[in-house]
Amino acid sequence: MVCLAGIMFLFAISSTMVGSLMPDILEKYALSNIQVGYIGAVQNVGSIAAMILGFILADRFPKLKMIILFFTIYAFVITGIGRAPVYPILLVLFLLLGMASSCLNLLLSAFVSEEYGERRTTCLNLLHGLFSLGSLAGPIYAGILVGCGYAWNRSFTGIGLICVVMLALFLFLALNFKERGGRYKRGGISWELLKDRRFLLLTLFGTFFMCYQGGVGSWIALYLQKGLGCAPAYSSLALTLFWTGIMCGRFLQPLIGRMMNYEKWMLFSCAASVPLYMIAFLAEEPQAVVLVLLLAGILLGAVYPSILAAACGMYTEISGTVTSLMSLIQSVAGIASAAMIGWIMDRAGYRRGIMFIPVLLLCSVVFLSLFRAYGKREGEGAK
């Protein structure tokens, strides 16, 4: 578990430090803004390709060996980015980075779910809590190196070297490890999943929730700057506090889970966050928005890992397929919802467009309620 957590922490650092180093990359390769945009675009393409690949392969081969394979690819790619001689090669490397990172995320979640059984919710939240910690550490790590006078590419080279050391340790520990999960080779599983109404309701809950979270990540900084007239540093602080809250929420989940049913806690947290967001947005006070972002981060931080744990608990023998399918649906929906928020802002203004975020969260409350009600009905029917 320690090595798995280390892998999650390392690729989380690289996923967020890229944004802070983008001005240096732009200068190094003399890029236009649209060429910089292509870097993010190819990463997303690689991520979606990884989800499709995971849907096909994740339960057909031992997950531990696939984690080793993609972590090896990741280590070489992250090192190569710091040494890419020309822009086209840089694009290819970022495509592979998106694919390797997404595959690692999916495989680590599925592997932990299989190996830790009834403790999967706690373990997944701790694992994703370390991802949140790494996400916060990424820009700080890159900023320290650049501030000390090192070239931008040393940030990638440094992470790459640490990954090689971690890979060697992981290979040593994994030599005699036997996985609990089996292989799944029968076809047509996607239709079997999509005919399960409870799984569909859980997927819809997760989809609307991730659209909400993606909407905050994509648009809250722009809303604070353009809608409320805040300085860029203030909007950066708001997002930092939001992700800090998410990290705290994930680390607090084991404690809350021992005190009460975690589905009830998720329902309460989502339902309580809707009016908090609406009040903050209607008040149009930057301090209120920042406070709600921190509070909502803490309340809702553990929701996404808990959704994955619930889905994997329903289909323990095909956790890789389930994780990949849910992530793929959520990614496509996230792109559509982010575009929808932008469309509303263009036509009705920032202040009205941002109200779409609590609406997405309200939809997730509806589907979580239906998921819980359907589960109770199935339980009563079994009696």
Secondary structure as UniProt FT lines:
FT   HELIX           2..29
FT   HELIX           33..57
FT   TURN            58..60
FT   HELIX           63..81
FT   TURN            82..83
FT   HELIX           87..116
FT   HELIX           117..119
FT   HELIX           120..147
FT   TURN            148..149
FT   HELIX           153..174
FT   TURN            175..176
FT   HELIX           189..194
FT   HELIX           197..222
FT   HELIX           223..227
FT   HELIX           232..259
FT   HELIX           262..283
FT   HELIX           286..300
FT   TURN            301..302
FT   HELIX           303..314
FT   HELIX           316..318
FT   HELIX           319..348
FT   HELIX           350..353
FT   TURN            354..355
FT   HELIX           356..382
//
